[in-house]
Amino acid sequence: MKQTQWMSISIIVQAVLLCASVLFLEAVILPFFITGYILLLALLSLIPQRKGFVLLICLILVSALSFLLLGFLNGLDSLQQLSYIFNHLFFTVNAVLLYFITYLSKELEEKNRNLQEQISILTSYVENTKLLTEQEFLERMNLILKAMERRKEGGYWIVFSLENIHSHMRSTVYHTLTEKALETFRNDYDLIGQKDNADFMVFLQNTSLVGLNIALNRYVENIHRHLELNIAEIICDVQPVGFKEKKVVCYE
């Protein structure tokens, strides 16, 4: 928040100084000032901050030496020297403000980009869980399916439903079942996502019917350590993907 405030203040001050340049700078100096301002802005936007700082220091030193040399060659009196000093300070303040605004804006853009990435990650999962949202689940599954088609692999899409579980127990049971699903199935390979408050989905990629039953048996064993539940009560659909079978019925 403070960075945004400083950014706003700097932009306002810079705008005021640019307007003042038209009023107070000599007509001979003004074109050089505007050209230098544009070039400096272009350079700072292209180079990293450390190089930008070196460029700023070099520019200030060159500006000071140039005005000093001009004053010496022209034999300026005190009043004219003050005018050159004013011009140098004016250039310096503008250059420093431009440096500050350029790199602060870059920093804010980077932070905004990181926040957008974090938001994107957070919206991929159901709040406070590692379950994928339904949209994210389906998007990832479709991407995997395309790769599976090229490799001629098969898999299974399983939907678990808790509609038959009493509503007072459903939330607790749902939490336990999804937690055990995340523990049992391959987290970095298979997909586990929420369909709604009563259903969740599992997608097993590159898995045969034998592998499906092994995975489900392992899941049942894990569940039975915490719940007395017949898995046939919660499996509502098993759809094969990439196989000739139209449907699989498990645990009848």
Residue, then its C-alpha position, 0 to 999 in steps of 0.5 A: m500500500k505504501q509503495t502505491q502511495w509513493m508511486s502516486i506522489s512521485i507521478i504527481v510531482q513528476a507531472v508538475l515538474l514536466c509542466a514547469s519545464v515548459l514555463f521555466l526552462e530556456a527555449v534552447i535547453l527545452p528540446f534537449f531536456i525532452t529528448g533526454y527524458i524520453l531516451l532515459l525512460a526508454l533505457l531504464s525500461l529496458i535495463p535492470q535496476r542496478k544498471g539503471f542506477v549506474l546510468l543515473i549516477c553517470l547522467i548526473l555527473v555528466s550533466a554537472l560536468s557539462f554545466l561546469l564546463l559551459g560556465f567556465l568557457n562562457g565566463l558566466d557571472s554569478l546570476q548566470q551560474l545560478s541559472y545553470i545550477f538551477n537547470h542542473l538540479f532540475f534535470t537531476v530531480n527529474a532523472v531521480l524521479l523517473y528512475f524511482i517511478t520506472y523501477l517501482s512500477k516494475e516491482l509493482e507489476e512483478k508483485n501483481r503478476n505473482l499475486q495473479e499466479q497465487i490466485s490462479i493456484l488457489t482457484s484451482y483447489v477447493e478452499n483449505t483442501k488439496l481437492l481440485t475444483e470441478q472446472e480445474f479437474l475437467e480441464r486437467m483431465n481433458l489435457i491428460l486424455k489428449a495425451m493418453e489418446r496419442r499414447k493409446e492408453g486407457g484410464y478410469w473416471i470414478v465418481f463417488s457420491l455420498e447422497n445415501i449418507h445421512s446429512h448430519m454425518r455427510s460433511t465429516v464422512y466427505h472430509t475423511l473420504t477425500e482425505k484418504a483418497l488424496e493419501t491413497f491415489r497417486n497425487d502427482y499422477d491421478l486427479i482428485g476433485q470435488k464435484d459438489n458437496a456430496d460428490f467427488m471424482v477420481f481420474l486414474q490415468n494409464t490404468s487397467l481394470v486390474g490396476l483399477n481394482i487394486a487401487l480401489n482395494r487399497y482405498v477401501e483398506n484405508i477407509h476401513r481404518h477410520l470408517e465402517l463403510n461399504i464402498a459400494e454405497i458411495i461409488c456411483d459411476v465408473q467410466p472407462v476411458g480409452f477402452k472398448e468397455k462402455k461401463v465398469v461395475c465394481y463392488e456389487 
